[in-house]
């Protein structure tokens, strides 16, 4: 238990400051204080105040994270090694969580578990048509924004992606600026759409 202790003051005639420094209210008959005495007094006061302000050891320190501060989760349904390497680097630099899937079924299972708002889907999936894949993933109850990754990019393809329920198209080879822009816009759209649906 801390006990209050009165600060130490020197006896009446003991000097505490140097010879050239006098107390402002001192009369001609009063003594001057020495510098060491003042420093000692200040050190004792700081020690006393430090003990009074310090937190008790038993007070738990808690960190509260708001749900909106969660990192963005992305599902990457891409098959190429180079595309995966580029996406992994982009997500790492932007502090996004990335989960790769090899098939439409794996992506749908991950979407149900992780509830990622953004899915990057390769147009050239082996054995699976991209239209059916985009439609399947976009029709989930989670309403994720599906971005198609394609080596060919034109207005017709973009119209087809939007018609099947997708959000956007990214061209290969992937460039970080394009990926970051598309993912952030999709995330913003998803947040506003799910917020409106909750009202």
C-alpha positions as CSV (number, residue, x, y, z in Angstrom):
1,X,0.0,0.0,0.0
2,X,1.3,3.4,-0.9
3,X,1.6,5.9,1.9
4,X,1.7,9.6,1.2
5,X,5.0,11.1,2.2
6,X,5.5,14.9,2.7
7,X,8.2,16.3,0.3
8,X,11.5,17.0,2.0
9,X,12.4,20.7,2.7
10,X,15.7,21.9,4.0
11,X,16.1,23.4,7.4
12,X,15.5,27.2,7.6
13,X,19.1,28.4,7.1
14,X,20.4,25.7,4.7
15,X,21.1,27.0,1.2
16,X,19.7,25.1,-1.8
17,X,20.6,27.1,-5.0
18,X,23.9,28.5,-6.2
19,X,25.3,31.7,-4.8
20,X,24.2,33.7,-7.8
21,X,20.5,32.7,-7.7
22,X,18.1,34.0,-5.1
23,X,14.5,33.2,-4.4
24,X,12.3,35.9,-6.0
25,X,10.4,36.6,-2.8
26,X,13.5,36.5,-0.6
27,X,14.4,39.5,1.4
28,X,18.0,40.7,1.9
29,X,18.2,38.7,5.1
30,X,17.1,35.3,3.7
31,X,19.5,32.7,2.5
32,X,19.7,31.5,-1.1
33,X,19.1,27.9,-2.2
34,X,21.7,25.6,-3.8
35,X,21.2,24.0,-7.2
36,X,21.7,20.5,-5.8
37,X,19.1,21.0,-3.2
38,X,16.4,22.0,-5.8
39,X,17.4,19.1,-8.0
40,X,17.0,16.7,-5.1
41,X,13.6,18.2,-4.2
42,X,12.5,17.9,-7.8
43,X,13.7,14.3,-8.0
44,X,11.8,13.4,-4.8
45,X,8.7,15.1,-6.1
46,X,8.9,13.3,-9.5
47,X,9.4,10.0,-7.7
48,X,6.4,10.6,-5.5
49,X,4.2,11.6,-8.4
50,X,5.4,8.7,-10.5
51,X,4.4,6.2,-7.8
52,X,1.0,7.8,-7.4
53,X,0.3,7.8,-11.2
54,X,1.6,4.4,-12.1
55,X,-1.0,1.7,-12.9
56,X,-1.4,-1.2,-10.4
57,X,0.0,-4.4,-11.6
58,X,-3.3,-6.2,-11.4
59,X,-5.2,-3.9,-13.9
60,X,-5.7,-5.9,-17.1
61,X,-4.6,-4.2,-20.3
62,X,-7.2,-4.9,-23.0
63,X,-7.0,-4.2,-26.8
64,X,-10.4,-3.5,-28.4
65,X,-10.6,-4.1,-32.2
66,X,-13.6,-2.7,-33.9
67,X,-15.1,-5.0,-36.5
68,X,-14.6,-2.5,-39.3
69,X,-10.8,-2.6,-38.6
70,X,-10.6,-6.3,-39.6
71,X,-8.3,-6.9,-42.5
72,X,-9.9,-7.5,-45.9
73,X,-10.3,-11.2,-46.9
74,X,-9.9,-12.1,-50.5
75,X,-10.4,-15.5,-52.2
76,X,-8.1,-16.1,-55.2
77,X,-9.5,-18.6,-57.6
78,X,-6.5,-18.3,-59.9
79,X,-4.4,-21.2,-61.3
80,X,-1.2,-19.7,-62.7
81,X,1.9,-19.7,-60.5
82,X,3.0,-16.2,-61.6
83,X,-0.5,-14.8,-61.0
84,X,-0.6,-16.4,-57.5
85,X,2.9,-15.0,-56.7
86,X,1.9,-11.5,-57.8
87,X,-1.4,-11.6,-55.8
88,X,0.3,-12.9,-52.7
89,X,2.8,-10.0,-52.8
90,X,0.1,-7.4,-53.4
91,X,-2.1,-8.7,-50.6
92,X,0.9,-8.9,-48.2
93,X,1.9,-5.2,-49.0
94,X,-1.7,-4.1,-48.4
95,X,-2.3,-6.2,-45.3
96,X,-5.1,-8.2,-46.9
97,X,-5.8,-11.9,-46.1
98,X,-5.6,-14.1,-49.2
99,X,-6.9,-17.6,-49.5
100,X,-6.3,-19.5,-52.7
101,X,-8.7,-22.0,-54.2
102,X,-8.2,-24.4,-57.1
103,X,-11.8,-25.1,-58.1
104,X,-15.2,-23.4,-58.0
105,X,-16.3,-25.8,-55.2
106,X,-13.3,-24.9,-53.0
107,X,-13.9,-21.2,-53.6
108,X,-17.6,-21.6,-52.6
109,X,-16.7,-23.6,-49.5
110,X,-14.1,-20.9,-48.5
111,X,-16.7,-18.2,-49.2
112,X,-19.2,-19.8,-46.9
113,X,-16.5,-20.1,-44.1
114,X,-14.5,-16.9,-44.5
115,X,-17.3,-14.7,-45.9
116,X,-14.8,-12.8,-48.1
117,X,-16.2,-9.7,-49.8
118,X,-14.0,-10.0,-52.9
119,X,-13.2,-13.0,-55.1
120,X,-10.6,-12.9,-57.9
121,X,-11.6,-15.5,-60.5
122,X,-9.4,-16.6,-63.4
123,X,-11.1,-16.8,-66.7
124,X,-9.2,-19.9,-67.8
125,X,-10.1,-22.4,-65.1
126,X,-9.4,-25.9,-66.2
127,X,-12.6,-27.9,-66.8
128,X,-14.9,-25.0,-65.6
129,X,-16.6,-22.3,-67.6
130,X,-16.0,-18.8,-66.3
131,X,-19.7,-17.7,-66.7
132,X,-21.0,-20.5,-64.6
133,X,-18.3,-19.9,-62.0
134,X,-18.9,-16.2,-61.7
135,X,-22.7,-16.7,-61.5
136,X,-22.3,-19.4,-58.9
137,X,-20.0,-17.4,-56.7
138,X,-21.9,-14.1,-57.1
139,X,-25.2,-15.7,-56.2
140,X,-24.1,-16.8,-52.7
141,X,-26.0,-15.3,-49.8
142,X,-22.8,-13.4,-48.9
143,X,-23.1,-11.4,-52.2
144,X,-19.3,-11.3,-52.7
145,X,-18.0,-9.1,-55.5
146,X,-16.4,-11.3,-58.2
147,X,-13.6,-9.8,-60.3
148,X,-12.7,-11.8,-63.4
149,X,-9.0,-12.0,-64.3
150,X,-8.6,-12.3,-68.0
151,X,-5.8,-12.1,-70.7
152,X,-8.4,-10.6,-73.0
153,X,-10.2,-7.4,-72.0
154,X,-12.9,-5.7,-74.0
155,X,-16.3,-4.0,-73.5
156,X,-18.2,-7.2,-74.5
157,X,-16.4,-9.3,-71.8
158,X,-17.1,-6.6,-69.2
159,X,-20.8,-6.6,-70.2
160,X,-20.9,-10.4,-69.9
161,X,-19.3,-10.4,-66.5
162,X,-21.8,-7.9,-65.2
163,X,-24.7,-9.7,-66.7
164,X,-23.7,-13.0,-65.0
165,X,-23.4,-11.2,-61.6
166,X,-19.7,-10.2,-61.5
167,X,-18.3,-6.9,-60.5
168,X,-15.3,-6.1,-62.7
169,X,-12.6,-7.4,-65.0
170,X,-8.8,-7.2,-64.5
171,X,-6.4,-7.7,-67.4
172,X,-3.3,-10.0,-67.3
173,X,-0.5,-9.5,-66.6
174,X,-1.7,-8.3,-63.2
175,X,-0.4,-4.8,-62.2
176,X,-0.5,-3.8,-58.6
177,X,-2.2,-0.4,-59.1
178,X,-5.0,-2.0,-61.1
179,X,-5.5,-4.8,-58.5
180,X,-5.5,-2.4,-55.6
181,X,-7.9,0.0,-57.3
182,X,-10.4,-2.8,-58.3
183,X,-10.3,-4.6,-55.0
184,X,-10.8,-1.3,-53.0
185,X,-13.7,-0.3,-55.2
186,X,-15.3,-3.7,-54.9
187,X,-14.9,-3.7,-51.1
188,X,-16.4,-0.2,-50.9
189,X,-19.3,-1.3,-53.1
190,X,-19.8,-4.5,-51.0
191,X,-19.8,-2.5,-47.7
192,X,-22.4,-0.1,-49.0
193,X,-24.6,-2.8,-50.6
194,X,-24.6,-5.0,-47.5
195,X,-25.2,-2.0,-45.3
196,X,-28.3,-1.1,-47.4
197,X,-29.5,-4.6,-47.3
198,X,-29.3,-4.6,-43.4
199,X,-31.5,-1.5,-43.2
